[in-house]
């Protein structure tokens, strides 16, 4: 019994530090956010009161918040599909053993390690009216456009920047998944007379399912929380055309000082990410196969 108690004590001593940090910096902020979402908390005024579900009722009538949800969903959809597709293509191109391909992998992954602020700053220069992209288009006889000032394309411009940065992560995940596929399967398919397209369709693609699941969930979570890229590139402009949920929350909390209302937005975002993640994981897990 004494030995058992020692093991139990050592276990709690070992996990207590990490548990304390997790409870303090993860669980407690979530609980406080949920609590404040039921109040009219404003830091400029002393005291606040519980107003029940009034903030959530106001959200249903808030067209600006609805627009932010639409913008965020558009960006998330574009980034998830495009980054997965380009990451898979890149992984297939560099899935060979050579120093050239090793260097190519490094190049593909480099944008991923850059800060979103740095990426946004670089692309904000390139996408100006007299930026590099418009000059390149002019050299080949095409007319440029205001990539970050045109309300009809600004959301797609932001999505393209995020795709460029996220592609490296997808490439690494797909590359690891490709290299985990047994070569015996390809040798057997070759003996059966399968060509490259048939090998990809019946072997590679089905066995890439775990990588697709990881990339899709990670991209959805990160893009639904996207903030840095938008702030640096457009700050939600022109007007509020490119304002995402996270940016709307920050503006409501710190510019308008409506902490309670912003907390209700954060809770909705938290629930939205949770529901979408569960649905996506459940759906994608069904197509994963054993080998």
Secondary structure, 3 states (H helix, E strand, C coil): CHHHHHHHHHHHHHHHHHHHHHHHHHHHHHHHHHHHCCECCCCCCCCCCECCCHHHHHHHCCHHHHHHHHHHHHHHHHHHHHHHHHHHHHHHHCCCCCHHHHHHHHHHHHHHHCCHHHHHHHHHHHCCCCCHHHHHHHHCCCCCCCCCCCCCCHHHHHHHHHHHHHHHHHHHHHHHHHHCCCHHHHHHHHHCCCCHHHHHHHHHHHHCHHHHHHHHHHHHHHHHCCCHHHHHHCCCCCCCCCCCHHHHHHHHHHHCCCHHHHHHHHHHHHHHHHHHHHHHHHHHHCCCCCC
